[in-house]
Amino acid sequence: MFASRLLLTLCLSLGTTFAPAADYHFSDAHIHYVDFFQESEGMERLFEAMDASNIDHAMISGIAVAKKWHEDEPKRPRYYAGDDAGAYWFSATDVFVAEAVRALPEDRQRRLHPFLTGFNPTDKNADAHIRRMLELHPGFWQGIGEIFTRHDDLTAITYGDTPRANNEALTRVYHLAAEYDLPVMLHSNITSKRERNPLYLHELEEPLRNHPHVRFIWAHAGTSMEIHRHQEKLDFLLPTVERLLDAYPNLYIDLSWTLRTPYLLDAKGRPAPEWVKLVNKHPTRFMLGSDVVGRFGSLGETIRGFVPFLDALEPDTARKVARDNFLAILPDPARAKR
Ligand SMILES: [Zn+2]
């Protein structure tokens, strides 16, 4: 009481009309528990970050590849792009996630939504591997992904074939996802670093059309840091996302990483009216994500960074985007508990 009277007095004395920001609760639809070396700060740090910023729920996945420390490289790399060494598909990532989640007390387990990611998306045996993993811990995994397909430099250094979202192996995975009612998160870049057109879009669009019963989450709507180093902003992104949302009711957009700036917010942090309009038009189809990898210090700041954009939305839509839309696409049994 005293504090609020003090605040009121302060506002009055400053001559401002003080409208406090909405008190959002969040779901983070895109967290990697480990980094490209399969290392993690651990669950305590993750929950510290979630609790400090009202992040009630989070998707949690591993990283499907491990970066090699090659003997030709002068020092141990710190990121996958740190040197010329390759990366290889790494299934144990799911074991790290499963063990870490299963060791948590029940109330914390309920807040995490594990997605299975450790398989080679060019191998037509991938669906058989995923099925064995799903059966190993029945009901544990609540989604599949983030599946790395077109991923600029990462694609180039990953050993073996480059995955496409529309290849034969993933077609089999989508059938499995439909069978288990699991959402699928796809990292499928909309283009290459240099092409100023949606070069790879058809690879995403084909499964959207062919698998209407699978809920697809398109990670950061096909944008990436590398693309933006070469092309400041993709002019065709907004009309493309708009067309896809109208055409495919099974498509959901993860607003993480390179989508927040420069698309949702401009360089000065002002919300982009055309994106506000699009999200208001499709209030159930967008969700927030941090896309942190193994370290959680920046988690709260990243998620709270969306608040200026949320504040520009209709209040009901803002609440859905901030928290509820992610929970609504989880499989039935998981959704029922929220
Ligand atoms: Zn990611």
Residues whose N, C-alpha, C, O or C-beta is under 5 A from the ligand:
A	BS01	ZN	E146 D291
